[in-house]
Amino acid sequence: MNICTCIVIIKKSCIFAPSNLNKQPSYYIIRSMKEITASDFEQEVLNGAKVLLDFYSTECPPCEALAPKLEALAGLYGDKITFLKIFRQGNRELATQLGVSSSPTLLFFDNGQPILDTISGGIRKAEIVERLDQMLTPGEVEEIRSRIEPVSSEYDVAILGGGPAGLTAGIYLGQAKIKTVLIDPALPGGYMGITHQISNYPGFGQPQDGYMLAHFMSEQARHSGIDFKVAVDVSSVDLVKKEIVIDRTETIRAKKIIIGTGTSPNTMNAPGEKEYKGKGISYCATCDAKYYADKEVMVVGGGNSAVEEALFITRFARKVTMVHQFDALTANQTAIDRLKANEKISVLYSHEPRKFEKRGDKMVATLENLKTGTWVEWESDGVFVFIGFKANTAVLGTVLPELDEWGYIKTDEDRKTSLSDVYAIGDIISKKYRQITTSVADGTIAAMTISKEI
């Protein structure tokens, strides 16, 4: 067994590690998560007491975003709960035995018995804390809470969201010597960071891996001199007072706030979808497609994201069946032409999932034929869902800027919202096209406007 002092032992992850993350407050004890393998599982987990086990993967942005959260929590809870990590790609048989089919996935044990529910994907710190607290007595939880002292900081501008829009705004504001902080619950890059390839961003002769483009932008923003507070939980936001609380402990006050919180994948709300998230249902092909080598996969959706991700999945899977509610794909023609040329992909039109079940190692989706009303069961090894996005406004508190009829934030040409000194940029704003290039433009406009006002 090895004691792992790196956040995640992978070659590519190192470029994501923000070098100017704030040092942990004094109440944290510096602990390293122990790295185990399948051969250590019985001794470390089954013969252990209270254990949190993290199944992580390489080339997995959600895994990298989770790692510093676990390190921080190990500092708080580590004397009562053992924090372990295991490399999923190198321990596939154990992962399969435990029903783990997505990264990252957290499992919880008490005296060798699995307890609570597993969580996977884009895991929030609050979700982990909730489960850790359930593993302890009220007195132990109170003792941990007593060691946490609140802190506060002051900035000219706080940027909520580290996608291409937020990073661009940060670059411009940093170069203008305006005291700025960028806040994000994940690592910088947004969905750009988990897109396998980007072929239409100017300046590159060849398609770029999304994680590399995210790295280039975040490094440029870092070198501009802004502060990064990433892989944190945004506990509360008050857009009127211009106050943001992160990790329930630090209050950030700013003269102006830029909202760049982007969007989140839509879900179908079908029975079984929530239960099998991370256990056969995934929302990230970059993270999980590698686990379906020579297998059959279902992709739900028919827009650009669904088609592009289905094409990526064919690098691994033997067969991909797309399920689309309409009688024609809604992706752009170039993507459709590439799909039609790929013999591994077939499309089931005018169908929609109504229920998901797991039978043995297989996922079984009950599909409704929207033209006939008949239902059919469709078996696959895994399901990927790409059915569009919704604006991330829930994190913004009770007083919101004016929204359009679809829930996106309205802005003027300077990206000002209806609230004083509050701006919005990127995919969260009301506009016709949502692309990396349009997000970069939004960040530029908001930052230049603020630079002239401060």
C-alpha angles and dihedrals in degrees: 000000000000132000105230115214095170117086092236124354101232132115098230097042092071092072090058096053105107105229093205100051107144114261114257114268117256094263091069120092111212107242132165121221112239116241114220137177132215090270089060095048097094095048099040101036112017092041094037131093119230110357138177111199121195118200104201135176140202122259088024114132093189088055091052092047090051097049099075090045090056092046090053093047091048086059090056103035102023097103090059104029126040114229114209134173131199130192104241097200091055094045103041097145093056091045090053092048090053093046094248112150103150137056131267101025125166122206126187127211137183117193091340096311122113111241137182121009125302119246128204145167120033095008119193120218090234090059090056094045091052091057096041090053090053089057092058138059119260089250092054091049091050091050091054091048091051091062093058115093119191119237134188137206137191128223139168092227133016117197115203107205134031102218123119091286095052094042092051091049088050093052093053095043093046092051088049088057092242113150103247138169126197115209125194134158089219132034121289118283106060114207089338087072094057097041108108096217136004115199104170104056109114121245101042125095093202133038112277128221107248094231090056094051088048089051093051092051096044093048090051090050091047092051090051087069105250122139122249123212101175137155087038134128115247099222098181142348128204108188092183096053091034092233128142123186117202128192088357088275112071126060115202117198122193139175091226134018127208115201113211101149094136125195140306130220116270117240128213096226088220118156109270095021095102094039094054099040103130090009099077102327119083138175098194121067092181089058102041113018091090090068093063100065110160091356136116119257136187120216118196114209141046108218130100095282093049094049095045092047092046089054090051092049090056088070085075112015125077094218135012123196116194117207113203129177095216131062092244135037117257096209122110117278095250091057091045091052090052090049093050090051092055110089093198093067128077127172128222104202129202093021132119131188115249101173142007128210136171118226111182106309094338131094113222117199122194106217129195120216100225093204099050102022091231122137129223135181118235121195125206140150093246145353129227119194122208109159104141135276144275129215116266099231099129091086093056099081132238100308109065133179117253111292133204123237092274095052099259122134118259117225138174124237091281090053092249116150129212089269119082114259092359119120131183129206142171129019094343094069127087107261142126101247129039112195136135089254093053090047091052089051091051091052091049094051095048093046094048091048092051092045090060093047101048 
